Amino acid sequence: MKIIFKSVFLLLILLGSLNCKQQAKETRQSIAIIPQVAEINQTEGVFQINSKTKISCTKELKAKAEQLAALLRPATAYSFPISETNHKRNVISLVLDNNLNSLQEEAYTLEVLPHRINIKAASISGILYGIQSLRQLLPAAIERKEICKTNELWEIPCVSITDSPRFKWRGLMLDCSRTFWSVEYVKRTIRLMSLYKMNMLHLHLTDDQGWRIEIEKYPELTQKGAQFPEKWNEPKAREGFYSKNDIREIVDYATQHNVTIVPEIEMPGHTLAVLACYPELSCTGGPFEIHPFFKGPNVHEDIFCVGNEKTFDFIENVLSEVFEMFPSEYIHIGGDEAPKARWEACQKCQARLKEDGLKDEHELQSWFIKRIEKFVSANGKKLIGWDEIMEGGLSSTANVMYWRGWLKDVPEKVISEGNNIIMSPTSHCYFDYKYENISTMKAYRFNPVPDNITKEQSKNILGLQANFWSHIDRSEAGVDKQLFPRILSIAELGWSPENSKDSTLFKEKVFIHLDRLKELNVNYYPDSTIIKN
């Protein structure tokens, strides 16, 4: 009898232990926010959304209230009426609070009580990020676009959150040149970025494989430069361009989601699509023909002729139209992988080099970049270039995007000269690479601030960015697998405090978020890769 009693007692203890572990797991799941918030305190109780739940806001936050309601309505089938009346109970309250001006622009506070939810910020962008954290506190089923029929309890754990980003620049580059992506796909990308508090979408719009943006002064750029010759039998979905109306639609949509669209117009290299249309801007005069990435040289020797003044007329005319389309303070001008062979053999380029007392073709490229930057700055914009713009001398105001991860001294050189830098090295941030090369956890281990950089110097690091080049994966499902889930690492590194970094917790959160990605129809890479080092 004693043996039976003891066995039952042990069984009860075991069941109790398992129940406690399950409760602990459920608690962790309920606050699995990516990126990790700066400060969070969980208290007893939950707020339960029901058919009577309302949203209150002032007129200036009406658009954000509508966004919140649009997120919640499909799965719940509740109406979520919006009003300026700040009800005491069963309400989600959105408030702009000047008392929070001491926090960063994108900062917010989120307070979930059993009877109400308060989201406060000093800016509209902060309110949006508060909404995104609230969204992640709900079950993944909230992402469904139809009524959830699983009798889901829309419960939100009671928490108090104060949150703000570590870096200003939390970016993703999408290569639209080698493969054209539809307006709808770009908008979907914007929505996913916003969910994870990423705020810079860098669109690589021009390259050897295609010119993807309408320029009224040069119609041939899109009539010819946006289409592959028929002999390549390229699917029509992989070619095309964005009209000015398309760009306005994308920019407006991005603004609603607190994402800035940063355009890149490549120069002086990666310009075959331009030269195919206007061969007189080259050193040789052509002829030229664009081709899919793997049907010719990866990097073409033919680039803009910098000894020809018509080249600068063209660039300035193009950039003038680009400035009008994109309100971004930053303009990316490429500057990478520019072979110098054509310049070495070109009489016009050599004459330019001698007239300006330049030592070599590297200094000629630096002269070119500095001349373009003067034009960019004169139009109230800031220039960004890939790290090759350092070669031959760097302008004092240029911003550098560091990509050549094998050159370990680049960040220190850029920062020591007082320039700003965006970290996107091949070692951790190139998401066209296979997961065997850059796993989710390897990306998470990246330190955007190198060890040899002082705290004061770190202020010159604007942030970090994931880059996706579209020469290999050329379908939307393929891009999904390359970006997700490892882009969640970049999102967390860009937003969360350095001292919050926790690999074990992050792994748990990513596994939990796979359910949310599934609800969002994201074709993520198999989750087994997350546990890899």
KETI-8609 format. One line per 5 residues: number of its first residue (from 1); for each residue x, y, z of C-alpha. Coordinates in Angstrom, 3 decimals, always signed. Example, Ala and Ser with C-alpha at 12.3 -4.5 7.8 and 13.67 -1.06 7.14 Angstrom:
BEGIN
1> +12.300/-4.500/+7.800; +13.670/-1.060/+7.140 $
//
This chain:
BEGIN
1> +0.000/+0.000/+0.000; +2.843/+2.347/+0.897; +4.509/+1.613/-2.456; +1.285/+2.438/-4.344; +0.780/+5.649/-2.339 $
6> +4.383/+6.710/-2.946; +4.055/+6.025/-6.691; +0.867/+8.073/-6.925; +2.522/+10.894/-4.952; +5.521/+10.937/-7.289 $
11> +3.225/+10.872/-10.302; +1.347/+13.918/-8.985; +4.629/+15.747/-8.440; +5.735/+14.867/-11.986; +2.438/+16.042/-13.463 $
16> +2.681/+19.227/-11.449; +6.221/+19.776/-12.672; +5.194/+19.206/-16.282; +2.271/+21.597/-15.815; +4.620/+24.261/-14.411 $
21> +6.971/+23.771/-17.363; +4.043/+24.062/-19.771; +2.886/+27.250/-18.048; +6.411/+28.651/-18.211; +6.552/+27.779/-21.917 $
26> +3.202/+29.445/-22.526; +4.376/+32.546/-20.659; +7.497/+32.739/-22.815; +5.404/+32.291/-25.939; +3.027/+35.051/-24.942 $
31> +5.830/+37.621/-24.851; +7.950/+36.353/-27.748; +8.470/+39.772/-29.335; +11.027/+40.182/-32.132; +13.031/+42.334/-31.933 $
36> +13.544/+42.002/-28.175; +12.129/+45.052/-26.386; +14.362/+47.307/-24.292; +12.363/+47.034/-21.050; +9.491/+44.719/-20.188 $
41> +7.679/+43.840/-16.984; +4.989/+41.157/-17.003; +2.237/+41.275/-14.371; -0.756/+39.130/-13.454; -3.741/+38.852/-15.760 $
46> -4.680/+39.342/-19.391; -6.619/+41.765/-21.545; -9.176/+39.899/-23.620; -10.277/+41.329/-26.938; -13.981/+40.807/-27.595 $
51> -16.811/+42.133/-29.724; -17.095/+45.261/-27.547; -13.425/+46.280/-27.734; -12.937/+49.816/-29.052; -9.994/+51.891/-30.293 $
56> -9.577/+55.495/-29.149; -7.264/+58.093/-30.649; -6.962/+61.736/-31.601; -7.542/+62.908/-35.188; -3.829/+62.843/-36.000 $
61> -3.672/+59.136/-35.127; -6.803/+58.122/-37.029; -4.759/+56.472/-39.806; -2.803/+54.392/-37.282; -6.040/+53.375/-35.530 $
66> -7.398/+52.244/-38.885; -4.233/+50.211/-39.487; -4.652/+48.539/-36.105; -8.318/+47.793/-36.736; -7.495/+46.420/-40.189 $
71> -5.010/+44.020/-38.571; -7.492/+42.793/-35.976; -10.797/+42.606/-37.870; -10.320/+39.724/-40.357; -9.482/+36.941/-37.886 $
76> -11.709/+38.134/-35.026; -14.697/+39.382/-37.053; -15.057/+42.171/-34.459; -15.756/+45.715/-35.639; -13.329/+47.715/-33.440 $
81> -15.093/+51.087/-33.668; -12.721/+54.064/-33.611; -13.510/+57.252/-31.733; -11.864/+60.219/-30.044; -13.581/+59.329/-26.762 $
86> -11.039/+57.771/-24.435; -13.189/+55.122/-22.801; -12.141/+53.778/-19.421; -12.616/+50.098/-20.142; -12.240/+47.564/-22.960 $
91> -10.344/+50.038/-25.102; -7.050/+50.196/-26.973; -5.889/+53.779/-26.553; -3.391/+55.455/-28.899; -1.888/+58.665/-27.531 $
96> +0.798/+61.091/-28.688; +2.493/+62.188/-25.486; +4.893/+65.143/-25.516; +6.202/+64.014/-22.151; +7.959/+61.219/-24.039 $
101> +10.026/+63.646/-26.142; +13.063/+62.693/-24.079; +12.922/+59.249/-25.702; +14.108/+58.549/-29.255; +11.831/+59.435/-32.161 $
106> +10.745/+55.825/-32.772; +10.317/+54.988/-29.075; +7.004/+53.990/-27.497; +5.453/+52.668/-24.326; +2.918/+49.846/-24.248 $
111> +0.844/+49.121/-21.152; -1.542/+46.164/-21.144; -3.927/+46.142/-18.183; -6.857/+43.759/-17.610; -9.339/+46.528/-18.490 $
116> -7.482/+48.595/-21.164; -4.383/+48.936/-23.360; -2.373/+52.156/-23.655; +0.095/+52.814/-26.477; +1.946/+56.100/-26.118 $
121> +4.726/+57.751/-28.097; +6.050/+61.181/-28.967; +5.810/+60.373/-32.702; +3.496/+58.584/-35.089; +6.274/+56.111/-35.934 $
126> +6.494/+55.200/-32.251; +2.751/+54.531/-32.163; +3.118/+52.162/-35.128; +5.885/+50.216/-33.403; +3.771/+49.967/-30.271 $
131> +1.021/+48.473/-32.436; +3.469/+45.953/-33.906; +4.542/+44.810/-30.433; +0.893/+44.513/-29.396; +0.256/+42.453/-32.531 $
136> +3.039/+40.034/-31.589; +1.534/+39.554/-28.108; -1.542/+38.061/-29.750; -1.707/+34.459/-31.031; -0.304/+33.899/-34.521 $
141> -3.861/+33.218/-35.747; -4.504/+36.975/-35.601; -2.655/+37.175/-38.938; -5.360/+35.250/-40.795; -7.272/+37.060/-43.497 $
146> -10.480/+35.173/-42.727; -12.465/+34.484/-39.562; -10.577/+32.187/-37.217; -12.807/+29.155/-36.588; -10.747/+27.548/-33.819 $
151> -12.498/+29.378/-30.949; -9.305/+31.319/-30.303; -9.230/+33.405/-27.122; -7.782/+36.732/-28.135; -5.898/+37.230/-24.884 $
156> -2.978/+39.596/-24.397; -0.737/+39.174/-21.334; -0.540/+42.155/-18.996; +2.808/+43.829/-19.575; +4.497/+47.193/-19.294 $
161> +6.976/+47.937/-22.105; +9.283/+50.877/-22.767; +11.088/+50.424/-26.059; +13.355/+52.260/-28.501; +15.810/+51.292/-31.275 $
166> +19.552/+50.860/-30.929; +20.294/+51.998/-34.499; +18.776/+54.500/-36.900; +19.278/+52.242/-39.949; +17.628/+48.805/-39.861 $
171> +17.606/+47.846/-43.486; +17.041/+45.371/-46.278; +18.289/+45.662/-49.835; +16.125/+44.089/-52.534; +17.721/+43.655/-55.955 $
176> +15.092/+44.634/-58.513; +17.493/+44.864/-61.447; +18.594/+41.275/-61.989; +15.021/+40.157/-61.337; +12.072/+42.549/-61.413 $
181> +9.676/+42.324/-58.466; +6.058/+43.424/-58.722; +4.640/+46.398/-56.847; +2.556/+44.007/-54.741; +5.611/+41.984/-53.751 $
186> +7.498/+45.132/-52.746; +4.490/+46.189/-50.640; +4.386/+42.747/-48.996; +8.088/+43.113/-48.190; +7.342/+46.496/-46.615 $
191> +4.622/+44.975/-44.427; +6.930/+42.221/-43.173; +9.745/+44.679/-42.493; +7.415/+46.907/-40.497; +6.185/+43.945/-38.414 $
196> +9.770/+43.434/-37.253; +10.553/+47.157/-36.889; +12.896/+47.396/-39.874; +12.749/+50.826/-41.476; +14.990/+51.127/-44.561 $
201> +14.171/+49.369/-47.848; +17.057/+49.874/-50.253; +15.910/+49.176/-53.813; +18.712/+48.248/-56.214; +16.990/+49.659/-59.298 $
206> +19.711/+49.621/-61.959; +22.512/+47.267/-62.941; +23.906/+45.429/-65.955; +20.786/+43.246/-66.095; +18.159/+45.946/-66.284 $
211> +16.979/+49.508/-65.661; +13.834/+49.374/-63.521; +12.597/+52.942/-63.047; +10.850/+55.352/-65.404; +12.878/+58.432/-66.370 $
216> +10.817/+60.720/-68.595; +13.813/+62.447/-70.157; +15.283/+59.100/-71.267; +12.396/+56.811/-72.314; +14.695/+54.283/-73.964 $
221> +15.977/+53.270/-70.528; +12.729/+51.434/-69.914; +11.703/+50.764/-73.515; +14.921/+48.846/-74.123; +16.909/+48.698/-70.889 $
226> +14.131/+47.040/-68.883; +13.618/+44.128/-71.294; +15.847/+41.161/-72.056; +16.365/+40.371/-75.774; +13.940/+37.668/-76.946 $
231> +16.754/+35.168/-77.580; +17.108/+34.635/-73.820; +13.499/+33.461/-73.444; +13.163/+35.209/-70.089; +9.721/+35.027/-68.425 $
236> +7.945/+38.376/-68.643; +7.486/+38.390/-64.880; +11.259/+38.741/-64.481; +11.519/+41.950/-66.480; +9.800/+45.307/-66.489 $
241> +10.037/+48.608/-64.619; +8.318/+50.841/-62.094; +6.414/+53.768/-63.552; +6.437/+57.058/-61.672; +2.941/+56.235/-60.454 $
246> +4.218/+52.862/-59.207; +6.985/+54.603/-57.272; +4.525/+57.040/-55.722; +2.329/+54.122/-54.676; +5.278/+52.264/-53.152 $
251> +6.636/+55.337/-51.366; +3.209/+56.253/-49.941; +2.648/+52.681/-48.777; +6.093/+52.550/-47.196; +5.466/+55.828/-45.378 $
256> +2.310/+54.338/-43.822; +4.491/+51.531/-42.434; +7.374/+53.767/-41.328; +9.677/+52.389/-44.005; +11.897/+54.697/-46.036 $
261> +12.572/+53.716/-49.650; +16.223/+54.366/-50.534; +16.826/+54.196/-54.306; +20.108/+53.020/-55.785; +21.217/+54.214/-59.224 $
266> +24.464/+52.393/-60.033; +27.536/+54.299/-61.276; +30.164/+54.375/-62.713; +30.121/+50.566/-63.152; +27.255/+48.074/-63.406 $
271> +25.806/+50.270/-66.163; +25.389/+47.918/-69.125; +21.617/+48.529/-69.212; +22.298/+52.251/-69.687; +25.039/+51.758/-72.254 $
276> +22.843/+49.398/-74.289; +20.482/+52.348/-74.704; +23.002/+55.197/-74.902; +26.360/+53.717/-76.054; +27.804/+57.207/-76.518 $
281> +28.164/+57.407/-72.719; +30.745/+54.573/-72.776; +34.453/+54.716/-73.514; +34.228/+52.497/-76.632; +30.900/+53.429/-78.215 $
286> +29.488/+49.900/-78.080; +27.329/+48.219/-79.220; +26.020/+46.633/-76.003; +23.259/+44.191/-75.096; +21.859/+43.239/-71.702 $
291> +21.569/+39.599/-70.676; +20.500/+37.455/-67.697; +23.167/+37.319/-64.999; +24.580/+33.873/-65.800; +24.559/+34.406/-69.599 $
296> +27.574/+36.696/-69.645; +30.274/+38.279/-67.462; +29.319/+38.796/-63.823; +31.043/+42.176/-63.921; +31.352/+44.064/-67.213 $
301> +34.425/+46.109/-68.057; +32.303/+48.702/-69.854; +31.359/+51.558/-67.542; +30.503/+55.254/-67.799; +33.097/+57.391/-69.590 $
306> +34.078/+59.999/-66.988; +36.009/+62.047/-69.533; +32.760/+62.802/-71.373; +30.686/+65.726/-70.078; +27.572/+64.158/-71.603 $
311> +27.901/+61.426/-68.961; +27.403/+63.988/-66.204; +24.509/+65.640/-68.038; +22.839/+62.238/-68.175; +23.503/+61.383/-64.523 $
316> +22.320/+64.753/-63.244; +19.158/+64.628/-65.334; +18.384/+61.118/-64.081; +19.086/+61.977/-60.453; +16.929/+65.099/-60.672 $
321> +13.922/+62.940/-61.529; +14.895/+60.399/-58.856; +15.036/+63.165/-56.221; +11.467/+64.152/-57.097; +10.184/+60.579/-56.722 $
326> +11.872/+59.633/-53.448; +11.597/+61.806/-50.313; +14.416/+59.814/-48.672; +17.271/+61.956/-47.400; +19.652/+59.268/-48.689 $
331> +20.457/+58.388/-52.298; +22.623/+55.346/-53.065; +24.904/+55.686/-56.094; +26.570/+52.263/-56.057; +30.268/+52.785/-56.780 $
336> +31.206/+49.118/-56.440; +33.080/+46.782/-58.760; +34.019/+49.437/-61.313; +36.790/+47.977/-63.552; +39.340/+50.544/-64.693 $
341> +40.479/+48.878/-67.950; +38.293/+51.074/-70.182; +39.442/+54.251/-68.415; +43.086/+53.215/-68.819; +42.620/+52.932/-72.598 $
346> +40.273/+55.908/-73.060; +41.792/+59.171/-74.310; +38.998/+61.259/-72.768; +39.372/+59.639/-69.362; +43.146/+59.940/-69.437 $
351> +42.847/+63.591/-70.378; +40.519/+64.126/-67.417; +42.995/+62.373/-65.125; +45.875/+64.608/-66.239; +43.876/+67.853/-66.232 $
356> +42.876/+67.358/-62.623; +46.299/+66.159/-61.462; +45.054/+62.736/-60.429; +47.530/+59.971/-59.630; +45.676/+57.007/-61.099 $
361> +42.287/+55.567/-62.073; +41.366/+54.973/-58.411; +41.689/+58.696/-57.789; +39.701/+59.252/-60.975; +36.853/+57.226/-59.467 $
366> +37.126/+59.251/-56.258; +36.980/+62.451/-58.338; +33.862/+61.095/-60.069; +32.132/+60.211/-56.776; +32.978/+63.591/-55.238 $
371> +31.575/+65.408/-58.269; +28.337/+63.429/-58.069; +28.151/+64.038/-54.329; +28.318/+67.797/-54.832; +25.261/+67.542/-57.050 $
376> +23.491/+65.243/-54.580; +24.272/+67.569/-51.656; +23.198/+70.646/-53.612; +19.783/+69.003/-53.919; +19.478/+68.442/-50.181 $
381> +20.300/+64.724/-50.251; +22.983/+62.554/-48.666; +25.087/+60.192/-50.746; +25.649/+56.528/-49.905; +28.048/+54.286/-51.800 $
386> +29.438/+50.776/-51.443; +32.799/+50.695/-49.683; +34.785/+50.970/-52.946; +34.053/+54.707/-52.896; +36.888/+54.903/-50.340 $
391> +39.453/+53.982/-52.998; +41.363/+57.006/-54.153; +40.108/+59.138/-51.262; +36.766/+59.522/-49.508; +34.666/+62.677/-49.388 $
396> +34.223/+63.999/-45.854; +30.431/+63.745/-46.018; +29.846/+60.504/-47.949; +28.151/+57.573/-46.209; +29.711/+54.167/-46.745 $
401> +27.895/+50.841/-47.013; +30.394/+48.183/-45.933; +29.972/+44.941/-47.873; +33.417/+43.412/-48.471; +33.494/+41.443/-45.236 $
406> +36.955/+40.053/-45.945; +38.414/+43.594/-45.624; +38.352/+43.804/-41.843; +39.887/+47.281/-41.547; +37.248/+49.105/-43.615 $
411> +34.925/+50.100/-40.722; +37.782/+51.535/-38.661; +39.143/+53.491/-41.660; +35.735/+54.937/-42.503; +34.945/+55.922/-38.930 $
416> +38.429/+57.298/-38.221; +37.880/+59.759/-41.063; +34.603/+60.883/-39.477; +32.306/+59.288/-42.057; +29.141/+57.333/-41.289 $
421> +28.943/+53.645/-42.118; +26.193/+51.049/-42.591; +27.265/+47.510/-41.776; +26.281/+44.861/-44.348; +29.268/+42.520/-44.730 $
426> +29.166/+39.380/-46.840; +30.180/+37.375/-43.773; +26.816/+37.811/-42.021; +24.403/+39.938/-44.072; +24.322/+38.547/-47.628 $
431> +21.113/+36.572/-47.799; +21.519/+35.300/-51.331; +24.153/+33.034/-49.713; +23.092/+29.557/-48.604; +22.082/+28.870/-45.001 $
436> +25.081/+26.529/-44.792; +27.227/+29.664/-45.125; +25.096/+32.083/-43.108; +22.655/+30.396/-40.762; +20.066/+32.242/-38.703 $
441> +22.241/+32.004/-35.610; +25.434/+33.010/-37.410; +23.664/+36.172/-38.552; +22.505/+36.711/-34.959; +26.089/+36.508/-33.680 $
446> +27.143/+39.447/-35.858; +28.325/+42.461/-33.878; +27.536/+45.668/-35.818; +30.053/+47.522/-33.667; +33.552/+46.055/-34.197 $
451> +35.664/+45.431/-31.098; +38.254/+48.029/-32.102; +35.677/+50.851/-32.274; +35.290/+53.132/-29.261; +31.924/+54.085/-27.798 $
456> +32.285/+57.605/-29.202; +33.223/+56.290/-32.664; +30.258/+53.921/-32.653; +28.007/+56.953/-33.144; +29.183/+56.907/-36.771 $
461> +27.608/+53.483/-37.302; +24.161/+54.280/-38.705; +23.092/+50.651/-38.398; +23.065/+47.475/-40.419; +21.396/+45.923/-43.430 $
466> +20.643/+42.539/-44.984; +21.295/+42.353/-48.728; +19.477/+40.128/-51.190; +20.810/+39.815/-54.748; +18.340/+38.220/-57.146 $
471> +20.564/+36.395/-59.629; +20.002/+32.905/-58.153; +16.611/+32.847/-56.402; +14.252/+34.483/-58.866; +10.823/+33.570/-57.534 $
476> +8.913/+35.143/-54.663; +8.870/+31.838/-52.771; +12.622/+31.561/-53.319; +13.236/+35.025/-51.907; +11.092/+34.177/-48.872 $
481> +13.295/+31.177/-48.072; +16.458/+33.214/-48.415; +15.203/+36.010/-46.160; +13.202/+34.158/-43.518; +13.794/+33.373/-40.750 $
486> +17.365/+34.713/-40.699; +16.331/+38.298/-41.389; +14.809/+38.233/-37.894; +18.415/+38.220/-36.655; +19.146/+41.488/-38.450 $
491> +15.888/+42.973/-37.156; +16.827/+42.185/-33.563; +20.441/+43.323/-33.902; +19.281/+46.628/-35.356; +16.677/+47.410/-32.705 $
496> +17.449/+45.697/-29.403; +19.921/+46.867/-26.746; +23.296/+45.185/-26.983; +23.031/+43.846/-23.435; +19.768/+42.028/-24.258 $
501> +21.468/+39.627/-26.664; +20.556/+36.061/-25.686; +21.022/+33.244/-28.215; +18.908/+30.733/-26.297; +15.974/+33.093/-25.916 $
506> +16.273/+34.240/-29.520; +16.129/+30.639/-30.799; +12.970/+30.042/-28.772; +11.371/+33.206/-30.127; +12.222/+32.357/-33.730 $
511> +10.659/+28.906/-33.440; +7.518/+30.544/-32.035; +7.469/+33.087/-34.873; +7.512/+30.364/-37.509; +3.794/+29.908/-36.770 $
516> +3.227/+33.618/-37.418; +5.225/+33.489/-40.648; +3.166/+30.477/-41.726; -0.053/+32.428/-41.120; +1.414/+35.245/-43.222 $
521> +2.100/+32.768/-46.068; +5.855/+33.287/-45.819; +7.730/+30.382/-47.379; +10.459/+30.331/-44.730; +13.494/+28.057/-44.750 $
526> +13.079/+24.819/-42.713; +13.275/+25.577/-39.020; +15.988/+22.986/-38.305; +18.586/+25.469/-39.577; +17.867/+27.819/-36.665 $
531> +19.711/+25.615/-34.196; +22.874/+25.577/-36.278; +25.846/+27.611/-35.074 $
//
